[in-house]
């Protein structure tokens, strides 16, 4: 780092120009503070970003575990924990920002609220957002992890939880690890089964939203909650 002019060093650059002027590697270098013998914090940061899954930089290291990070020369347990905490903090900041704009009648704001938590998942997750009579969130619960298929998920599991929390309406949200949120036939079948069961017990299914990579599909907006025929695309 000594070879870099003082005003161009990440820490000093942040002080004089602001954090927004720093590259991803420079931001990471400020957090890590030190490098390893023969390698500055900035050089180490560039190496870490290059080692991420598929060379995707920040998004790549988001998917790396602490043990994966520790395989990089110069990254011990402390630095690995720092990096994972940065990723988690960024996710929580994004969720908090989305929460301030959240409306459960607006599929786009629901997708934004769930996006950062779900788009990075490598397996399918089904969440149920449970609302009271005023349309406020009572509970946000994960019902299933692995494969979201109508044959494996019973509406009974969903509504037992909804009844326990005295929910008046619910919204289903699940992700497609492929990044493409087009509803599959299984997605539509599951939605119809949950919709019909809800009508019988008096809990309304407001929507089923599928999360992809920075994109989402609302089944209500697509008319799937109103249509009678079965359809959809395979994932």
Secondary structure, 3 states (H helix, E strand, C coil): CCCCCHHHCHHHHHHHHCHHHCCHHHHHHHHHCCCECCECHHHHHHHHHHHCHHHCCHHHHHCCCHHHHHCCCCCCHHHHHHHHHHHHHHHHHHHHHHHCCCCCCCHHHHHHHHHHHHCCCCCEEEEEEEECCCCCEEEEEEEEEECCCCCCCCHHHHHHHHHHCCCCEEEEEEECCCCCCCCCHHHHHHHHHHHHHHHHHCCEEEEEEEECCCCEEECCCCCCCCCCCCCCCCC
